[in-house]
């Protein structure tokens, strides 16, 4: 027995930093949010295309706000790693 624990496997879409308005906006986290918005039906519901590019521009912030409204949350345009609706 080595005394070390097995590594913890993290969910691939788990956020490690905040994304959106005034967020940290790490590229990998932004890509995860962008993928989540696309998979949630953003384009079908709004007719707008969200590019998955890792940059948090106005289109990404609007997609976050859309999703927050969809879930009856305050549409702040900011997602924190602990926001349950985005995990």
Buried (B, 14 or more C-beta within 10 A) or exposed (E): EEEEEEEEEEEEBEBEBBBBBEBBBBEEBBBBBBBBBBEBEBEEEEEEEBEBEBEBEEBBBBBBBBBBEBEEBEBBBBBBBEBEEBE
